[in-house]
Amino acid sequence: IFAKTVMGCCISCLVCEAASCACGGVISCCGKAIPAGAFAGRIIYTIIFFLVSFVAWLFNSWAEVWFRKISVFKDVCTSGDCFGTLAVYRISFVLAAFHLIMAVITIAKVRKIQDGFWIFKLLFIVGGIVGSFFLPPDSNKFFGVYGWIALFASAIFIIVQLIYLVDFAHGWAENWIAKHEDAEIEGDKRWFWALLGVTGVLFLVAITGSILLYVFFVGKTSETCGTNTAVITINLALCVLISFGSIHPKVQEVNTKSGLLQPAVISLYCTYLIFSAVNSQDGPCGNPFNTHNSETGSNISMAVGAIFTILAVIYSNLNAASYSEEPAVVEEKQPLKEDADADVEKGSSTETTTTEEDDAPTYSYWKFHLVFAAGAMYIAMLFTDWSTIHNIGSPDPEVSSGIVAVWVKVVSSWVCIALYIWTLVAPIVLPDRDWN
């Protein structure tokens, strides 16, 4: 018995040592396989964001059968929307919590934390997502509250998208106008026609979208759907206002590159926001496509929103890169011989070593993570059609968008136009500032 006990202890020790070595080797290999550096770090964060978003979409669309067997859901939900919404909330919360924690940690501006420790970061995200599905049923109340937090946080991400959009519109127009001016000297009109064609197409899509909004969301029920009529009309009027404002002589005087391309981009996005808003309503004034169990309108809104989210996340990376500076490279010469006489006889021998200031921040880490945290909450709204769960403790909780989600998007579209108007009038009212 003693011999067997000793043998068992030895085998156990060997197995533990082997497992320890194996885990250490895997972590070491994975750590070396993942590239280092600021740009590579941003790419990895983006890939993680998209992969987690894809999992959230899959769980919302296809995993209802599995969720009906999980105790945390089956005792609370009675409809398919409830299962998918709570699943997306859990995944979104873990991703948002990860980026919020990273935002706090990276205030210290330590680059190794921002662009390293990927194994531990992946373990936190994957473990958090898996673990969230094994919490007690009472946790659903927390995630119901989180849905409301995500709703208002999504407005922040929309505003971030709008800021990127305004910046992108100005940069796009200025770039093409500069190319047109250079090519015009040689009589080349290609950039002029490209600028004119793209502007025309964007305006055409925006106008067509506004007409379709009147047809499908107002139609013969204008008396009972006055809110739809009002927000669609106000949006159309504001789009006309910024279009004329961008070519006003006063604006052209301080910004010669201001043209119609910028308001075309803004008008198209704001029209999408209004469509998404009126489409989120419940009742006869809401989505006219959701008939016979069809969710065409919701799918269109989600698809367009996903495209804008992808573009916003990519642009946030490019935006961070445009303001980043590569770490300084310092060359240090170290003598290989300490004996001065030997140096004189054999010649001074030196070796050059290159050191990199790894801890030097190349962009604002905490702002980067705040944008991603808001984006994680935005996907919770996007994939659930901006739904929140009401009466989650009752036997039959209700999942619906509600009027709050409608006005979050309507007000966001107005904020977008207000931001663009400010970029037009700011150089006029504050001429002493450098707006380049």
N, C-alpha and C positions, 0 to 999 in steps of 0.2 A: 504493500500500500504506500509506504514511504517513497519507494522508487518511482511508483506511478505518479505520486504527487509532485516529486521533484521534476520528473520528465514533463508533466503537464505545465508546471511553472516555467520551465525552460522554453517549451514550445510557445507558450503564451507570450513570454518576453520577446522571443524571436519574431513572432507574428506582429506584435506591437511595434517593434523596431522596424520591421519591413514596411508596415503601413505608414509609419512616420517618415521613413525615407522616401517612399513612393509619393506621399502627399507633398513632401518638400520638393521632390523633383518635378512633379506636375506644376506646382505653383511657380517654381523657378523657370521652367520651360515656357509656361504661359506668360509669365512676366516679360521674358525676353522676346516672345513672339509678338507681343503688343508693342507697336512703335511708340517711341517717346517724342515729346515736343509739343509745342502749343497747337500747331495746326492739326497734328495727328490726334491730340486730345479732343479738340472740338469735333473732329470727324467721328470719333468713338462715341462721344456723348450724343451726337445726332443719330448715329446708327442705333444706339440703345433706345433713344426716344421713339424712333420709327418702329422698331421691333416690338416694344411694349405696346405702342398704339395699335399695331396690327393684331397682337394677341387680344387686346381689349375689344377690337372690332369682331374678331372671331368668336369670343365668348358671348358677346351681345347678340350675334346673329345665329350661331349654330350650336351653342352648348346648353340650350335649355333642358334637353333630355337628361344630361348629366346633373345639372343643378337640382332637378327635382328629387334626386336621390341623396342630396347633401342636407344634413339636418339643419344647418344654419339658414337654409333657404326654404325648405319644404314646409316648415311650420309657420312661415310668415307670408310667403307669396302664393297667390292663387292664379295669377296671369303671367303670360310669357314676358310681358314688358317689365314686370317686377323682377324676375330672375335676371334678365339681361342688364337692367339698370343697376342693381346692387352689385353685380359682378364687375361692371365697368367702373363703378365708384371705388371698389376695392383696389383695382389695378391702378386707377388714376391717383388714388391717395398715396399709395406706396411710391410711385414715381415722383409725385409732387413733394412728399416728405423727404425723399432722397435729395432733391435739388434744393429744398429749403435748408436742410442740414448742411449741405455743401456750401450754400451761400453764407451761412454763419461761419463755417470753418475757414473759408477762403478769404474772409475779411483780413486775415493776417497776411495775405498775399504771398503764401508759400507755394511756389510753382510745383514742387514735388507732390504736394497733396492734390493739386488740381490735375496734374497730368500723370499721376502714378497710382499705385495701389488698386489696380483695376480688378484684381481677383476679389478683393474685399468689397469693392463697390458692386460687382456683379452678384456676389453672394448676398449682399444686403437687399438688392432689388428682387432677385429670384426668390430668396427665402421669405422676404416680406410678402410677395404676391401669393406664394403657396400658403404661408401661414395665415394670411388674412381670410382664407376660405375655411379655416378650422377654428375660428373664433366662436364663442358662444352666441346663440341667437340674439341676445340682448345687444350685441355689437351693431345690429342692423339699425338701431336708433341713432347710433353715432354716425353711421354712413348716410343716414337720411339727412342729418344736420350738415354733414360734409357736402351733400348735393347742393344745398343752399349756398354754402361758402364758395363752392366751385362756380355756381351761377354768377355771383358777383365778381369773382376773380377772373372769370372769362371775359368780362367787360374790360378788365385791365389788359388782357392779352389782345383783345380786338383793337384797343387803342394803340398798343405796341405795333400791331399789324398796320394800323393806319399811319403811324409815324414812319415806319419802313416804306409804306406805299408812297407817301408824299415825297420822301427822300428819293425813292427809286424813280418816281415820275419826273422829278426835277433833273436828276442825273441822266436819265434816258434822253430827255428832250435836249439838254445842253450838249450831250455827246453827239447826237445826230445833227443838231444845228451847227455845231463846230465842224463836223465832217462835210456838211452841205456847203458851208462857207469856204472851206478849203478847196472842195471840188468845183465850186462855181467859178473859180478863177480860171480853170481850164475848160470851162463850158460843160462840165459834167453835171447833169440834173438827176442822177439816180437817187441820191440821198434826199433830194427835195420830194421826189415822187414817192419814195419809201415813207417819208415822214407824213406826207399828205394821205397816203393810202392807209397806213396804220391808224392815224387819227380818225379818218372817216369810218373805218370798220368798227373801232371802239365806240364811236358815237352812235353808229347804226345799231349795234347790239344793245347799247344802253336805252336808246329810244324804243326799239322793238320790245325790250324787256318791260319798259314802263307801260306800253300799250297792252301787252299781255297781262300785266298786273290789273289793269282796269277791266279787261275782258273776263278774267277768271276770278278775281277777288272782289269785284264790284258788280259788274254785269247788271242784272235786273234787280239786285237787292241793295241798291245804293242808299235807300232810306234806312235800312236796318244795319248796314255796314258803313256807317259814317266815318268810323275811325280809319278803316282801310282807305276810303276816298281821301281823307285828310292827309294821311302820312304819305300816300303815293303822290298826291298833288304837291305837297310841300317839298318832297324830294326832287320832283321834276323842276319846280321853280328854283330851288337852290342850285341844281345842276346848270340851269340856264344862267343864273347869276354868276357863278364862278367862270363859266365859259366866256361871257362878255367881260368879266373883270380881268381875266388873264391877258386880254388884248387891249385893255384900256390904255390910252396914251400915257397917263401918269405911271402906270405899272411898267410899260415898255421903256419909259425914260430911265428908271432905276434898274431894270432888269431886261436887257435886250433879248435874252434867250427865253423869256416867258412867252408861251404860245398856247395852242389849243390841245397839244398832246397831253399835257399835265391834267387839265380838267376832264379830258376824255377818260383817262385812267381812273380818276377819282369818281367820276359819274358812274362808271360801270360798276365799281366796287360798292358804292352806296346803293345803287339799284339792287344789287345782290342782297345787301343787308336788309333792305325793305322787303324784298321777296321772302327772305328767311324769316323775317318778323311776322308778316301777315300769314305766312304758311304755318307758323307755330300756334296760331289761335285754335281754340276749341270751338265747336258749334258750327252753325251755318256760314259764318264769316271766315272760317279757317280754311284748312287745306281742301280744295275742291277735287283733288286727284285721289284722295283716300276713299274710294268707293269700291265695293266688292273686294274688300281686304287688300286693295292695292295701296302701296306706299310710294307712289311715283314722286310726289312732291317732296317727301322727306328724304328720299334717296338722292334726288337732284341737289337739295340743299346740303346734304351731308357730303356729297361728292365735290361740290364746288368749295365748301368749307375746308375739306381735306386738302384740296389743291392749294388754297391760300395758306393753310397751316404749313404745308411742306415748303412753300416758297418763303414764308416768313422765317421758318427755322433756318433754312439755307442762307437767307439774306442776313440773318443775325450772325451767322458764322463769318460770312464775307465782310460784314460790317465790323466785326471784332478784328478781323485780319487786317482791314484797311487802316486801322488805328494802332496796330501793334508794331512793335519794334523787335527785331531779333536780338537775343542776348548778346552783350558785348563779348567779343573774343579777345582774350588777353594773352599775349605771348611773353613767356618768361624764359630767360636764358639762364641756365644753371651750369656752372663750371663742373666738369667731370674730374678735374684734377685739383687737389688742394695745394699741392706743392708748387710754389711759384717758380722755382728753378726748373722743374720738369716742364712747366708750361712754356718757359722760354725756350727750352731745348726742343721740345716736340711740337710746339705750337699750341696755341690756346684752342682747346676742344670744348665745344658747347653743344648742348642739345636743346632743341626748342620744344617746349610742351605747350599744348593748347588747353586752356581751361575755360570753362563756360560758366557764366553766372546763372546757375540753375534756378536760384531762388528769385531772380528778377522777374516780376510779372510783366507779361506782354500785352495784357488787356484787363479790363475790369472783371475779375472772376465772379464776384458776388452778383453783379448786375446780370452777367451771363446766366447764372443759375436761377435768378429770379424770373427771367424771361422764360426759361424752360419750365419752372414750377408753374407759372401762370399758363403755359401751353399745355402742361399735363392736366390741369383742371379744365382747360378749354376742350380737350378731347373727351372728357367726361360728359360735357354738354353736347358736343357735336355728335357723338355716337349714340346718345340716348334721345336725340331730337329735342334737346334742351328740357328734358323732363326732370321733375322733382317728385319725391314720394310723399304723399300726404297720408296722415293717420296710419303711420307705419306700425303702431302697436295694436291696431284693430285687426279683426279677422280678415277684413277685405281692404287692404291699403290701396289707395288710388295713385296711379302714375299718370301725370299730365304735365304739359308744358306750362300752362298758366299765363296770366297777363304780364307777370313780372318779366319773363323771358322775352316777351314781345317788345316791351319798352326798353329793355337793356340793349337790344339790337337797333331799335329806332333811334334812341339817344346816341348810340355809338356812331351811327351814320351822320348825325348832325355834328358830333364832335369832329369827325373826319373832315367835313366841309369847313368847319370853323378853323381847324388847323391849317388847311390849305389857304383859306382867306387870309389868315395871319401871315403866312409866308409871302403873300402878295402885298399887303399893306404895311408890314413891319418896316421894310426899307424906306417907306414914304414918311411914316410917322416918327421913325427913329433914324434919321439920315446919318448921324454921327457914328453909328456902330458899323463895324465891319461884318457884312452878311455873307461874305464869301466863305 
